[in-house]
Amino acid sequence: MLSHVAANVNLTTEPEVDPVIALALRQFLRESRIDMGDLATAAGIGRATLYRRYGDRDRVLGEVLWAITHRAWARLWQASRQEGMARVIAVLDQAMRDTVASPALRALLERDPETALRVLTSQQGVVQYRLVAGLADLIRAERDDETSEIPVTKLAYAVVRLAESFCYSDVITGAPPDIDTATDIIRKLLA
């Protein structure tokens, strides 16, 4: 089974995506959902094999959402001309804007908000765990000094949770997403 602990969290390079997860990714982008029976058929494996190798639907959905997130971060990172923490903040800002604008993700959040939030924001899932680890690495690499009183992993966790709160606020509280405010707060946290 795929492991969130062993995952590549280098957010600066394009990820290699497992072939079955790539099929699930195409299905998700086309239909905004994942059907495990259809996925098993498309992959040429039985449902039992799919579940044994990749886990349940939430786990596969997490891998798909992580592949989308990782790919987007890598492209944004490579396209950014800024340096240091300004680069981290600019990439975070655009990643949040892209997240809010994603038709497939918005459809998932509207159709099944509980599953979407569980998969995206749970520490037991792959998305948040890997994003925190990758962001912590970027903060370490881009910081000019190590004078922060807050451990980098805790800082990255706080930034990711803040970003989630503002990106998914429409589902969590009914308030519209507010990326400008999120970016302002993140800028202060990472200063």
C-alpha angles and dihedrals in degrees: 000000000000114000128216090205095058095043124124107252099177097130093188097070133056112262127237107237123212110247094241091048088049089056090048089048092055090047091050094048091048099043105015088235142069123234108196093203092053090044093052090049093048090048092049094238135110122261091246090054091048092052093044094050101035107021127229129334093272090055093049090046089051091052090049093049090046091052089052092046095046094048092048093049092049092051093046091047093050092047095049117102094190124100138217121359090341087066093049091050094046091050091046091050094051093042090055091048091049091048092053091047097047109119094202093049093045090051091051092048091050096044099041112008096167094055092042094052093043092052095041102040109027119107088219090060127080101240102062094035094053095040091054091048093047094045091049089055091050092049091050092048097045102040116105093211142013097230097117115120090210116082110245095239091053090047091051090049091051092049093049092048090048091049091049091050093054097038095050098032091117089062096037101044107359092250117126118258111272110199095165091061092043091053092048092053093044090050089055092046093051097042 
